[in-house]
């Protein structure tokens, strides 16, 4: 074995195996879901707190700095979900006229999100915006609003195909970002660079791509082979990978 490309199901469980592999000179690139140990060649990820911050700032601006909102989170206790939510705190606290009516924690899938938002719509007659922090949560929220005949409101989201199609179809006021689909390819590229003896930074921070009305058509044009709950990729090539390593 020359290299290990790792998405960690646990931040702590692989520690001993990684220490052994590191001692043997195996290149270890950890991406997306990170381990706590530094016994790896490099870690690659976006900034989940930045994700939450940017999403919150968009929504606050979209509702004019005041109003009543819902917050849709992924599963409780999952680090990426928790970090995105924490990242939104500063912007929300800086705008006391923005009231959080309720929050949800559901799997990142349409059906549970739609069910959760439906319940919240029955309980709240006035909603000005929805801070949706990833996965297919946004599509679930849009469908829930539609089913109840409620007016669509500004909403954030991720690059899930169904959400982007609903955004375009209903002319939503929206913003989305993503965990780039090519992180695995970039991790493999980084491993090859390390094996060739090139300097590889201990942490590579991946910028968050942004989807808005200026480029949503470009994403939808790549959607043909994706399922409704698939994530439409952002463009990448070897030149991008070289640039990301050089900029660290």
C-alpha positions in Angstrom: 0.0 0.0 0.0 1.4 3.4 -1.0 -1.5 5.7 -0.1 -4.7 5.8 1.9 -7.5 8.2 0.9 -9.8 8.5 4.0 -13.2 9.8 4.8 -13.5 9.1 8.5 -16.7 7.5 9.9 -15.3 8.3 13.3 -12.9 11.1 14.2 -11.0 9.0 16.7 -11.4 5.3 15.8 -8.7 5.2 13.0 -6.0 6.8 15.1 -3.9 3.7 15.8 -4.1 2.4 12.3 -3.2 5.8 10.9 -0.2 6.0 13.3 1.1 2.6 12.0 0.6 3.6 8.4 2.3 6.9 8.9 5.3 5.2 10.5 5.6 3.0 7.4 5.7 6.0 5.1 2.3 5.6 3.6 0.8 8.8 2.2 -2.5 9.4 4.0 -4.9 12.1 2.7 -8.0 12.7 4.9 -10.8 14.6 3.4 -14.4 15.7 4.0 -14.9 14.0 7.4 -11.7 14.6 9.4 -9.9 12.7 12.1 -8.6 14.3 15.3 -5.1 12.9 14.9 -2.3 14.7 13.0 -0.8 11.3 12.0 -1.8 12.0 8.3 0.1 13.5 5.4 -2.6 16.1 4.8 -6.2 17.0 5.5 -8.5 18.5 2.9 -11.8 20.2 3.5 -14.0 23.2 3.2 -14.8 25.4 6.2 -18.2 24.4 7.6 -18.4 27.4 9.9 -17.8 29.7 7.0 -20.6 27.9 5.2 -23.1 28.7 8.0 -21.8 32.3 8.2 -22.2 33.0 4.5 -25.6 31.4 4.3 -26.9 33.4 7.3 -25.6 36.6 5.9 -27.3 36.0 2.5 -30.6 35.2 4.2 -30.5 38.2 6.5 -29.8 40.5 3.6 -32.6 38.8 1.5 -35.2 39.5 4.2 -34.0 43.1 4.8 -32.3 42.5 8.1 -35.5 41.7 10.0 -38.1 39.0 10.0 -39.1 35.5 11.3 -37.1 32.5 10.1 -36.8 28.8 10.3 -33.4 27.0 10.6 -33.1 23.5 9.0 -30.1 21.5 10.3 -28.8 18.1 9.5 -28.7 15.3 12.1 -27.8 16.4 15.6 -24.3 15.4 16.7 -22.9 15.2 13.2 -19.9 17.5 13.1 -20.5 19.1 9.7 -24.1 19.9 10.7 -23.1 21.3 14.1 -20.3 23.4 12.6 -22.5 24.9 10.0 -25.1 25.9 12.6 -22.4 27.4 14.9 -21.0 29.3 12.0 -24.4 31.1 11.6 -24.5 32.3 15.2 -22.5 35.5 14.8 -24.5 36.9 11.9 -27.8 36.0 13.6 -26.7 37.6 17.0 -25.7 40.8 15.1 -29.3 41.2 13.8 -31.6 41.1 16.8 -34.6 41.9 14.5 -34.2 38.5 13.0 -36.3 36.0 15.1 -35.6 32.3 14.9 -39.1 30.7 15.2 -37.9 27.1 15.3 -35.1 24.7 14.2 -35.1 21.2 12.9 -32.6 18.4 12.9 -33.3 15.7 10.3 -31.4 13.5 7.9 -30.2 15.4 4.8 -33.1 14.0 2.7 -36.3 15.5 1.2 -39.0 13.4 2.9 -38.0 14.0 6.6 -37.3 17.7 5.8 -40.7 18.2 4.1 -42.4 16.5 7.1 -40.6 18.6 9.6 -41.2 21.9 7.8 -44.9 21.0 7.3 -45.3 20.7 11.0 -43.6 24.1 11.5 -45.8 25.7 8.9 -48.9 24.6 10.8 -47.5 26.2 13.9 -46.3 29.4 12.4 -48.5 31.5 10.1 -45.9 34.0 9.2 -42.4 33.0 8.0 -40.1 35.4 6.1 -37.1 33.2 5.3 -35.5 29.7 5.8 -31.9 29.1 6.7 -31.4 25.7 5.3 -27.9 24.3 6.0 -27.3 21.6 3.4 -28.3 18.4 1.8 -31.8 18.1 0.3 -33.4 20.0 3.2 -34.2 23.0 1.0 -36.1 20.9 -1.6 -38.2 19.5 1.3 -39.0 23.0 2.6 -40.0 24.3 -0.9 -42.3 21.4 -1.4 -43.8 21.8 2.0 -44.6 25.5 1.3 -46.0 24.6 -2.1 -48.3 21.8 -0.7 -49.8 24.2 1.8 -50.2 27.0 -0.8 -47.9 29.2 1.1 -45.8 31.9 -0.6 -42.2 30.9 -1.2 -39.6 32.8 0.9 -35.9 33.4 0.6 -34.0 30.2 1.3 -30.4 29.0 1.3 -29.3 25.5 0.3 -26.8 23.1 -1.3 -26.2 21.9 -4.9 -28.8 19.1 -4.8 -30.4 18.8 -8.2 -34.0 18.9 -7.1 -33.5 22.1 -5.1 -31.7 23.8 -8.0 -34.6 22.8 -10.4 -37.2 24.1 -7.9 -35.2 27.3 -7.5 -35.2 27.9 -11.3 -38.9 26.8 -11.8 -40.2 29.0 -9.0 -37.8 31.9 -9.4 -36.8 31.6 -5.8 -34.6 34.1 -4.0 -31.9 31.7 -3.1 -28.2 31.1 -2.5 -26.3 27.8 -2.3 -22.9 26.4 -1.7 -21.5 22.9 -1.5 -19.0 20.3 -0.4 -17.4 20.0 -3.9 -17.9 16.6 -5.4 -14.3 16.5 -6.6 -12.8 16.4 -3.1 -12.0 12.7 -3.5 -10.3 13.3 -6.8 -8.3 16.1 -5.3 -7.3 14.0 -2.3 -6.0 11.3 -4.7 -4.1 14.0 -6.7 -2.6 15.3 -3.4 -1.5 11.7 -2.5 0.3 11.3 -5.8 2.1 14.6 -5.3 3.3 13.4 -1.8 4.4 10.1 -3.2 6.5 12.0 -5.9 8.3 13.8 -3.1 6.6 17.1 -3.5 5.8 19.4 -0.6 2.2 19.0 0.5 0.6 21.3 3.1 -0.7 19.7 6.3 -4.1 21.2 5.6 -5.7 22.3 2.3 -8.7 24.6 2.8 -11.0 24.3 -0.2 -12.9 27.5 -1.1 -16.7 27.2 -1.0 -18.2 27.5 -4.5 -21.3 29.7 -4.6 -24.4 29.2 -6.7 -26.6 32.2 -7.4 -28.7 33.5 -10.2 -25.7 34.4 -12.2 -24.5 30.8 -12.6 -27.4 28.5 -11.7 -28.0 27.7 -15.4 -24.4 26.4 -15.7 -25.0 23.9 -12.9 -28.4 22.8 -14.2 -26.8 22.2 -17.6 -24.7 19.5 -16.0 -27.6 17.8 -14.3 -28.8 15.4 -17.0 -27.4 12.2 -15.5 -27.9 13.1 -11.9 -30.8 11.7 -9.7 -33.1 14.2 -8.1 -31.2 13.9 -4.8 -27.8 14.0 -6.6 -25.3 16.8 -6.1 -24.4 18.6 -9.3 -20.6 19.0 -9.5 -18.7 22.3 -9.7 -16.1 22.5 -12.5 -12.6 21.1 -11.8 -9.4 20.2 -13.7 -5.8 19.5 -12.9 -5.0 23.2 -13.2 -7.4 23.9 -10.3 -5.8 21.2 -8.2 -2.3 22.6 -8.8 -3.5 26.1 -7.9 -5.2 24.9 -4.7 -1.9 23.3 -3.5 0.2 26.3 -4.5 -2.0 28.8 -2.6 -1.8 27.1 0.8 
